């Protein structure tokens, strides 16, 4: 599924007239997961023709959100281990 969304993102960016090199960089290097590609597609369907600067800003915001979510999940797992140690000891 992620590959399909990435391909859809690439095609939409090219259809909107952005340079192919930029489209490939965004879709295949940075927005190459289902989560990030879907978020970027949502942005592109809401905003008809964003400037390249705005497109890149949105990409960076999506990546930042993803990184925060990953960090939150890692902290939750670490806290669960600590709680288990408190309950059961080493």
C-alpha atoms as one frame of an Amber mdcrd trajectory, in Angstrom:
protein
   0.000   0.000   0.000   2.775   2.441   0.852   4.281   2.020  -2.585   0.922
   2.772  -4.186   0.530   5.963  -2.157   4.089   7.013  -2.963   3.441   6.446
  -6.671   0.173   8.381  -6.433   1.997  11.251  -4.740   4.701  11.288  -7.404
   2.141  11.282 -10.239   0.101  14.069  -8.642   3.172  16.250  -8.128   4.228
  15.753 -11.758   0.675  16.464 -12.967   0.698  19.704 -10.986   3.760  20.809
 -12.938   6.517  20.553 -10.353  10.005  19.619 -11.605  10.382  15.838 -11.893
  13.577  15.824  -9.849  11.775  17.585  -6.980   8.804  15.231  -7.305  11.052
  12.183  -7.072  12.941  13.635  -4.100   9.722  14.349  -2.205   7.865  11.148
  -3.055  10.608   8.535  -3.047  13.091   9.892  -0.533  11.060  11.763   2.086
   7.368  10.870   1.753   7.918   7.165   1.096   5.652   5.712   3.788   1.907
   5.317   3.736   1.550   7.799   6.602   3.659  10.577   5.095   2.451  10.105
   1.506  -1.191  10.136   2.619  -0.661  13.312   4.640   1.017  15.041   1.695
  -1.725  13.890  -0.682  -4.311  15.353   1.688  -2.460  18.652   1.649  -2.268
  18.676  -2.148  -5.982  17.939  -2.498  -6.822  20.790  -0.092  -4.395  23.350
  -1.548  -4.673  23.457  -5.311  -1.299  24.819  -6.440   1.072  25.593  -3.579
   4.367  27.288  -4.315   7.429  25.066  -4.110   8.424  26.778  -0.850   5.025
  25.982   0.696   5.175  22.407  -0.580   8.575  21.876   1.031   7.416  23.551
   4.251   4.471  21.142   4.431   6.768  18.184   3.780   9.018  19.275   6.647
   6.022  19.723   8.951   4.750  16.229   8.121   8.191  14.735   8.746   8.427
  16.597  12.048   5.017  15.252  13.128   6.106  11.733  12.186   9.341  12.067
  14.157   7.428  13.283  17.210   5.037  10.338  16.944   7.938   7.881  16.706
   9.612   9.459  19.722   6.373   9.307  21.707   5.985   5.593  20.943   9.597
   4.917  21.975   9.083   6.756  25.268   5.868   4.820  25.915   7.686   1.513
  25.366  10.509   2.578  27.675   8.015   3.624  30.350   6.241   0.271  30.041
   9.544  -1.530  30.690  10.254   0.673  33.707   6.754   0.030  35.072   7.249
  -3.706  34.625  10.519  -3.540  36.576   8.816  -1.579  39.368   6.004  -4.153
  39.560   8.065  -7.321  39.311  11.592  -6.254  40.136  14.631  -7.217  38.132
